[in-house]
Amino acid sequence: MEVVHKIGRRKTAVARVYVSEGSGNITVNKRDLNDYFSTATLQYKVKQPFTLTDTEGNYDVKINVYGGGITGQAEAVRLALSRAMCEINAENREVLKPEGLLTRDPRMVERKKFGQKKARKKFQFSKR
């Protein structure tokens, strides 16, 4: 098996994932997964595609991720890994699709409008 390259996005975070057969090493921006994503919740999100497809420890993963916050980055990585798992084995799609891991979350930050404090918040109104 050659290297599978996929991209995942969430908010402003972009993750590029390179999956190859190996012993289960996951490297994020040249750091270990547990160093980069420190909380257990984020580590669980990243490993979720492997857990659902019963392929934990079968693949080495090299991840480049930038933009956004740490949660958005973890979810971008999850989407990219899910797409890679579907390319490796088409049967994985039937497991990942019902869990919602193949859906790109379209929610983005709403832009700030002129004449307002934020996207929806207005400046304080004074009648007199």
N, C-alpha and C positions, 0 to 999 in steps of 0.2 A: 504494500500500500504506500502510495506517495503522500505527500503533505496536502492536507485539505485546508484551504483558506476561505474564511467567511467573515462577514462584517455584521455587527449588531449595533443598533443605535437606541438611545433612550434620552429624552430631553435634549441636552446639548452634548451628551457623552457619546463617543464613538469607540467601539472596540474591534480590533482586528485580531482574529484567532487563527492560529496555525496548529492543526491537529495531526499527529503522526503516531504510529504504533510505538508503544514503549511500556514503561513500568508505572505510570501514573503521576509523573512529575508535572506540576502546574506552576508556570513561571509568569508573573505579571510585572511588566516593565522591568525585567531583569532582577526581580525580587521574588522571594517565595510567596505563595498564595496567602499563608497565614501571617506574613509580615505586612503585606499590602492591604488585605481586607482583615482587619484586626478582630471584628466582632463575629460571633458564631452565626448570627443571622445572615450576614453577607457571605460568609463561607458556604453556608447551606444553599443560598441562592445560586452561587457559581457552580456548585457540584450537583445541583438538582437534575440537569439533563442526564448525567452519568448514572445517578441513583435510579431514576425512572426507567432507564434502558438497561439496567444491570450490567454496566460496562465500567464500573469503578476500578481504577488501577490498570486498565488495558491500554490507555493512550497517554502520550506525553503532549502537553499543551503549552504553547508559547503565546502569550497575550500581550498586545500593545493597546493601551487604553489611554484616552486623553479627553479633556473637556468635562464639564459638569461636576457634580459632587460624587461622593463615594458610593451612595446608594444607586444613583443613576448609572454609574460605571459598572457596578455589579450586575444590574439588570441588563445592561447592554452586552456584557460578557455572556450572560445566560442565554440571550437571544441568539448570539453568534454561535455558541456551543450547540444549541438546539438545532440550528440550521446545518451545522457541520455533521451532527449525528444523523440527520435525515439524508445527507449526501452519502455518508458511509454505508448506511443500511436503510433502504426505503421503508422497511417495516417499523422503524422507530417512529415514523410520522404518526402512526395510529395510536401510539402511547403518548406522545408529546402534545398533539393537537388538542385533545380534550382538556388537558391541564392549562392550556392557554400560553404555552411557551413559544409557539411559533408566530404569535401575533405581535406586531410592532405597536407599542403603546403610543398613540398619536398625541397625547396630551403634552402641550408645551406651555411655557410661561407666556402669559398675555402681555402684549406690549403696553408701555406707558403712553397715555395720551397727553397731548399738550393742553394746558389750562387745567390740569388735574395733578393731584399729589402722586398718585400711582395709577395702576391700570383702571381701577374702579373707584378708588377713594377720591373725594373731591377736597378742595381747599375749604376751610371753615367759612360758612356763609354768615354775614352780619347784616341784619335787616336795617339797623340804624347806626 
